[in-house]
């Protein structure tokens, strides 16, 4: 087990190193000038070439790329992650301030996806081709097809025009005011959760359809067990493995989707910070946030792998 | 201009008539001073903005405006992101009256004198003014501030330097008297407008010295303004509190000002205002603005802004160097349709080469009724355009022009419409290339385009500012690389002409040159949509020219 963990950790680290290199290089070769965001249209137009060069030097963007990369790695090692090169704010502080909101959205959306997807999947599997199954399948296809940011905008507009409601404007942490915090995160979590729930429903349905025709399920039924027990004790645990794997993969979609959905809801999370940083060409913020998302993705995948052993005792790590 | 309130019981608010009476009393000195023929008389002796005894005090004003600033140095900025959030903490030497947004009144300078030859501006500064850190305000602070603006140190960018290009010396005569000496005289309206520009906030000499003039990463530097910094959450909110030691006793009225950073023209800003999470919203999208206008208990106003939306034509690339081709394209644009195309995205006003709402330009009504290219009936303009194309040898049209488009909703909508207009009327075929804003400026500066669509702003409304920047030879925003020696000579004369009437005549002549030899294709001029809940009193921007000079909030109060 220890060997397995070490190997996965090394794989994870090499993946992250690769991601950091790609992000770093891409951000520096992409066209676009951060000085436009910094000085505005008018200010940028009036910048003399010497001023531009001086400011780029000040920002550390004139240094050779290896020097810039090593500086970033040093900032990561020190825990500060560097500073936004415009305002000078620490990126670590930004993550500490906004990260909890995005984390809540991610976790809540996974919870919602299971709460919605699993019962629908079970219902569909045990009453295949009936009315509930057809309705569930239609809905799941619908939620798979609808982009999260569009659904988010509809929800925002509906809340506004029907209930004259708008979510809070600034970050309020769970421990500061749980009710206000819930208003901030519930919208994006619901939208992301519905999308994932559709995947979970389809996957759990197909897995259960396979499992319920197995001999041990038939035996359980023949023993006279109640249907609920047959499902919960015998069928479901054996059908869950692919669903858990899917959830891990979907976490990546949640991270990616949260960028657009946070923007649609106007929620001040990390996804929104990433969008603004991209627009501003705040390279330091962008590279750190992308790397953070990669760290989370790698971590979730390792956690999913480890959870297999809990779900299926036959699995052993070597 | 358009403003309207749905609150019939509104008391204490300033309607247009009341405003005119008050402005007449308070601003009389300034107005008279500006129009006196003897320029050495002091202007605006007693026109300082005075507190309204009827105004209520206290409360928190929640204001939504623009995204967060990317740095904190107002002097180096060119966006309302800085002005909107930071201006309430600072004062200017002189300012625009917040009641009309136009009349120039005293601020930190209690009064001023202009030498008869127009080459010396002497400002008498207020005594007893203190910065937020307790330091005394003196002429040395004004000198340090303006030295930075006029002669920025290395690594510091001052977009307003051209406004003060005539300033040769800034001399402190005593701790409360400072003199600006000019190499050559400039029109009074131009110079005073430059001093009253909202960007030129007065900062402590010590602060500037400590940071070598660069305040880009200094978040909280002391000002003398009506509000002082409390806290800031990046990209969320900037919170300020009333400055209890403000020199203008009785101001500001509200105890706390919360400035929320929200993208302009965004549904997010609109919905925050409409649901009451904000008291006042600036730069609203037209849909939210119209909704606010219809909502009982809310007021909506629109006003002009110093931004032109335009298409530039790369004069270095044939056939766009041909004046006939440029003029033909200018005539082929149906500007009424173009304004209509974006009516749900951003509010616009048809105009030519000079701000259509400026006293020196051809009045907009005349432009639309008489001038080719601006009329609703496009037939005469299109006929003329086709004739010009034939004369230029392009009767069959032009193919494969690269049309550089900034990635923003208005530009993308316009680009498609203009592409269709040019194809249908003149058989000019363009290929759209949509890029991010920063890339647009890189491509434009490098000349990697035939046509380009974007927007540019000027620091002040006076034509001398943008005649140099937008149309001047090697002007920083002359993206078309356009030159016209006749125009450049005339622009230089306009810059130096001190008589307003003669200047106006010359500006009209300049307009004629620009119409015949277009440096750009002006599409429209941006308008600003504001709306607020009626509990916000004392603030109505209907008559303001632009937003940069009037962000202070010392005049606003809350009725409940």
Interface residues (C-beta under 8 A of the other chain):
Chain A: X31 X32 X33 X34 X35 X36 X37 X38 X39 X40 X41 X42 X43 X44 X45 X46 X47 X51 X54 X55 X58 X84 X86 X87 X88 X89 X94 X97 X153 X156 X157 X160 X164 X165 X166 X168 X169 X170 X171 X266 X268 X272 X273 X276 X279 X280 X281 X282
Chain B: X67 X68 X69 X70 X71 X72 X76 X77 X78 X79 X81 X154 X155 X156 X157 X159 X161 X162 X216 X217 X219 X233 X234 X235 X236 X237 X260 X262 X267 X268 X271 X272 X274 X275 X276 X277 X278 X435 X436 X437 X438 X439 X441 X442 X454 X455 X456 X457 X458 X459 X469 X476 X477
